[in-house]
Amino acid sequence: MKRYRYIEINPNVMFGKPVIKGTRVTIELILKKLSRGLSAEEIVREHPTLRVEHIREAQAFAAG
């Protein structure tokens, strides 16, 4: 399995869903927001604990 710098899967955080490390923001949530047309910058404004690099890595994670 590929290792990611910003993503973790921990059964004690958000029921084991992949999240951005140190947050409770799931990759699923990020991808849903992107699919609704939000830009990475808009997502970061809505979730100040995130950075654009987190959004990019979430996309790479989803791409496999």
C-alpha positions as CSV (number, residue, x, y, z in Angstrom):
1,M,0.0,0.0,0.0
2,K,1.3,3.4,-0.9
3,R,2.2,5.7,2.0
4,Y,0.7,9.2,2.2
5,R,2.2,12.1,4.1
6,Y,-1.0,13.7,5.2
7,I,-3.6,10.8,5.2
8,E,-4.1,8.3,8.0
9,I,-6.6,5.5,8.6
10,N,-7.1,4.9,12.3
11,P,-10.0,2.8,13.6
12,N,-10.3,5.3,16.5
13,V,-10.9,8.3,14.3
14,M,-14.0,8.7,12.2
15,F,-14.8,5.0,12.3
16,G,-11.6,4.2,10.4
17,K,-12.4,6.3,7.4
18,P,-9.3,7.9,5.8
19,V,-8.8,11.4,7.2
20,I,-6.2,14.2,7.0
21,K,-3.8,13.5,9.9
22,G,-4.6,15.6,13.0
23,T,-8.1,16.4,11.8
24,R,-11.5,14.7,11.6
25,V,-11.8,15.8,8.0
26,T,-12.4,12.7,5.9
27,I,-11.1,12.2,2.4
28,E,-14.7,11.5,1.4
29,L,-15.8,14.9,2.5
30,I,-13.1,16.6,0.6
31,L,-13.9,14.7,-2.6
32,K,-17.6,15.5,-2.2
33,K,-16.8,19.2,-2.0
34,L,-14.6,19.0,-5.0
35,S,-17.3,17.2,-7.0
36,R,-19.7,20.0,-6.1
37,G,-17.4,22.4,-7.8
38,L,-15.6,23.9,-4.8
39,S,-11.9,24.7,-5.4
40,A,-9.1,23.6,-3.1
41,E,-8.8,27.2,-1.9
42,E,-12.5,27.3,-1.0
43,I,-12.3,24.1,0.9
44,V,-9.3,25.4,2.9
45,R,-11.3,28.6,3.7
46,E,-14.2,26.4,5.0
47,H,-11.7,24.1,7.0
48,P,-8.9,26.3,8.3
49,T,-7.0,23.2,9.6
50,L,-6.5,22.1,6.0
51,R,-3.9,23.2,3.4
52,V,-4.1,22.9,-0.4
53,E,-1.5,20.1,-0.2
54,H,-4.0,18.1,1.8
55,I,-6.6,18.5,-0.9
56,R,-4.2,17.5,-3.6
57,E,-3.1,14.4,-1.7
58,A,-6.8,13.5,-1.1
59,Q,-7.2,13.5,-4.8
60,A,-4.2,11.3,-5.4
61,F,-5.4,8.9,-2.7
62,A,-8.8,8.6,-4.5
63,A,-7.1,8.0,-7.8
64,G,-5.3,5.1,-6.3
